[in-house]
Amino acid sequence: MHCGTKLQMREHPHEGLTPWCESCGEYRYPVFNTACSMIVMNEQRDEVLLIRQYGRPDYVLVAGYVNRGEDAEAAAARELREEVGLEAQSLRFNHSHYFAPTNTLMLNFTVTVIKPEVHANFEVDDWRWFSVDQARKNIKPNSLAEAFINGYFTGKYPF
C-alpha cells in the first residue's frame, strides 16, 4: 500500500504469519473500510424504519461509511441525519461483522428516534415504518442487514 511492493507472509514473533514488505522492512496489517448500519426504531420501539436505495427493490437498514477521524457513534448519528433527516435520541451498539464483498467492517447499532416526518435525501428512493415482525419479513433476504435485524430481535447472530 505504501510502496507498491508485493507483500510476503513472514512469521511475526507475536502475531504469527503476517504480511511483510521487503522494501519498507515493515509488517503490514489489513486495511479495510468501516461502516455502520442502524436498526432505526420509533420511541415506543414497536416500529422499524427500512429504506430502499439506488433503484434496488429491497428494503435495507440505514447505513453509511465512517469518515476519517470520526467515531462510529457519530457516524451513525450523522448518516441517520443525512439520509432520512432524523435525530438519534439513543444509540446502542449491537454487533459487528466483516463483509468481504466490499472489504468493510460493518458496525451495527440500534437507534431510537422520536418519530417525526422522515426527510429522505437523494440516496433514498423509498422508506417505510414497519412493525418489528413486518420489518423482519421485508428486509432484503440473505443480506447482512437481515442477519443484523434478526440477530438483534432473537439474540442469535449467524456469525
C-alpha positions, 0 to 999 in steps of 0.5 A, a space after each residue: 500500500 505504501 510502496 507498491 511492493 508485493 507483500 510476503 507472509 513472514 512469521 511475526 514473533 507475536 502475531 504469527 504469519 503476517 504480511 511483510 514488505 521487503 522494501 519498507 522492512 515493515 509488517 503490514 496489517 489489513 486495511 479495510 473500510 468501516 461502516 455502520 448500519 442502524 436498526 432505526 426504531 420509533 420511541 415506543 420501539 414497536 416500529 422499524 424504519 427500512 429504506 430502499 436505495 439506488 433503484 434496488 427493490 429491497 428494503 435495507 437498514 440505514 447505513 453509511 461509511 465512517 469518515 476519517 477521524 470520526 467515531 462510529 457513534 457519530 457516524 451513525 448519528 450523522 448518516 441517520 441525519 443525512 439520509 432520512 433527516 432524523 435525530 438519534 435520541 439513543 444509540 446502542 451498539 449491537 454487533 459487528 461483522 466483516 463483509 468481504 464483498 466490499 472489504 468493510 467492517 460493518 458496525 451495527 447499532 440500534 437507534 431510537 428516534 422520536 418519530 417525526 416526518 422522515 426527510 429522505 435525501 437523494 440516496 433514498 428512493 423509498 422508506 417505510 415504518 414497519 412493525 418489528 415482525 413486518 420489518 423482519 419479513 421485508 428486509 432484503 433476504 440473505 443480506 447482512 442487514 437481515 442477519 443484523 435485524 434478526 440477530 438483534 430481535 432473537 439474540 442469535 447472530 449467524 456469525 
